[in-house]
Amino acid sequence: MSAPEAFDLVVIGGGPAGLTAARDVAAAGGRVMVVDENHAMGGKLRGQLHEDPADSSWWKGWELAEQAEKDAVDAGARMMTDVVAWGLEPGWTVRLTYPAGRTGGPSQLTTRAVLVATGAVERPMPVAGWTLPGAMTIGAAQVLTNIHRVKPGHRVLVVGMDVLSLTIARAMQLAGVDVVGIVLPPTTVKGSSPRATLGRLAPMAKLAPAKYMRLGGHFLGWSWVQALASRLVPRTLRMWGIPLHLRTSLVAIQGTDQVTGAALVNVTADGTPIPGSERKVAVDAVCLANGLIPLNELLATLDCSFVRSPDLGGTVPVHSDTLRTQLDGMYVAGNSIGIESAKIAEKQGALVALSIIDDLGLSSRHGGDAAGAALELMGARRTMEFQFDANVQRGHDDVQRAWEKSGDRA
Amino acid sequence: MNDHMICRCEDVTASDVRAAIDAGACNAQEVKMRTRAGMGPCQGRVCRPAVEAMVGVTSEGVLQSTSSMTVHLPVRPVSLQDLVITREQ
C-alpha cells in the first residue's frame, strides 16, 4: 500500500457545518476530505422538511444537502461516505473504519487540520417497553419518513414536546400517518412537567410581532398563543389537527412482540400523576423525543477541556468564538458545540473556514475576517425564528469565558 | 415494578442501576464498573445520558472529560481488518 496521502483539512461529519467549511477551505486552495458515516452527505439536514416560519416557504433539507455537497465538490473538496472516524492522534492522524465493508478506502488520513463537525445524538428516554419493535426515537421517525419514505407506523403516539418533535409529527402527518397525539415524557424524566414544558416553548412568543403572528397563524395555532399568554396550562391544544395533551404523561409502552399501545396518566401542572386517570391508547408505534446531545466522543479522548452547559444541550469542548479548540489544528463547528438549527450550523461552517484558512496560510478569494464573522453569527442567532434552547447564546458566552480563562493559564 | 432496559448492549436494567446506586455508586463511571452498563459495542453512546440521569450529574465548570463514564479509543467498533492494515503501513 502506498504512503497515506496528506490533506490540509479532514472534516469529520458532512452536515451543513462540515460541508460549508469544506467548500470554503477548498475554494481557498486547501486539500480537503470530508468523511461521513452515513450513506449520503448532509447529516440531519437530509431529514428536514418543514414550512419555514420566516417566509412560509418549504424547507426541503435533502435539496439543501445535495446543493451543499455539490458546492463543496465543485470547490475541490473530496467526499467519503459510509466511513467512521474512530480515533484522532495529534499530528494529525484520523483513524477510519468501514462498518458496511471496506471498498478500498484508507484506514487512516493524515492532515494538517481536523474539523470535528460530528453533530448530535438523541437523548434516550428509557421507559417500560422502549426496546419493543415499533418504539423509536423521534429522529428515527424523521429518517424513516423523510429520507426512506416509510411510515413509522399507522397510528403513532409522539412523546415529548419540543421544536423537533412538533416538526416531525407534522412531517409524519403529511406522509399520511395517523398521529394520534403528543403527550409528555414519563414523570421521572427531568423537566417533563406541563409547566416546565410550556416554559421551554414560551420564548417562541417573544419574537418580533410580525414573526410572532406568522408563527401563531401557521406554526402553532392561535389557541396555543393564548395559552402561552395566560400562564394556565390547558389540557389539550391542537396543532395542524394533532392533539397536544399538555396534562398527560406516558407511563409505559405496551406490547409483547411489538408495540400495540401505550399507557398514559393525567398529571398536575407540576407533573404529579393523578390517581384514577390511567388509560390506554392503541397505537402501533411510539416516537420518543427527549432532546439532542452534542456528540464529542472523539475530542473526549484528547487532551482538551469541556464545559457542561444545559443551554447548549450537554458537554461541549472549550473553544474560541472563532471556533478554534485548545489543540493546534483542531477545530469545531455545528451541533457538537451546541444544539442549534441548520442555518446556524452553516454560518459556523463559514466562520471556522476563515480560521482554518488563516491558520494554514491558505489564500482566501473572499478575504474573510473571522472576528467579523463571529459577531455576525451572534447577530444571526438573535434573529432566528426559533431556538432549540432560548438561552443558547448564554451557553456560548459561558464557553467563551472558559476559553479566555484557559488562555490566561497557558 | 415497571423495570425497563437502560443499557441494551449489556442487558442492564433500571433496577440493576438503582441497586448499584443504593450500594454506593456515586457517578456514571461507578455504575458502569458495578453493572457493565456502557461496556458493550456502543460504548455508552446510548445509555450514558440515561445512567447519568439516574445517578445525577454534579460536576460543573470546566471539566477534563465529557462525562465521568470514560470514553476510550476506539470510540466506535472497528473491524480487525482496519487495524491490521494500519499496522502494515
Interface residues (C-beta under 8 A of the other chain):
Chain A: M1 A3 P4 V84 W86 G87 R95 L96 T97 Y98 P99 R102 S107 Q108 V121 R123 P124 P126 V127 A128 G129 W130 T131 V189 K190 V251 A252 I293 L295 N296 E297 L298 L299 A300 T301 S305 F306 V307 R308 G314 T315 V318 A402 K405 S406
Chain B: N2 D3 H4 M5 I6 R8 A14 Q43 R45 V46 C47 P49 A50 A53 V57 S59 E60 G61 V62 L63 Q64 S65 T66 S67 V71 H72 L73 P74 V75 R76 P77 V78 S79 Q81 D82 L83 I85 T86 E88 Q89
